[in-house]
């Protein structure tokens, strides 16, 4: 199993959000695990990791079990990644969001666009 970790922290502020991204392969899928907070400051790193994962044409699973927070820019990153994955002949699945992250996904309506925890998409 191949694993890459891309830690992010802004040394200019002790209050800066931190995020790590780990990319592995699991049962024929590309799995991108996010740990920490996904926001305006960390979204580009996530976008790049998801873009690399989608190139394989495999299903991209975004493991959110260790993600504590996501803002609107992070949700936009998921939508863009879903569009790139679809264009590459792959699918994007959000797996195991915490209850707080799940609520944000539901309120934003992303659960009807992107499969979550293996549920099928309702709309494309």
Secondary structure, DSSP 4 states (H G I P E B T S, - for coil): ---EEEEE--TT-TT---EEEEEEEETTEEEEEEEEEESTTTHHHHHHHHHHHHTT-SPEEEEEEEEEEE-HHHHHHHHHHHHHHHHTT--EEEE---HHHHHHHHHHTGGGTSEETTPPPS--
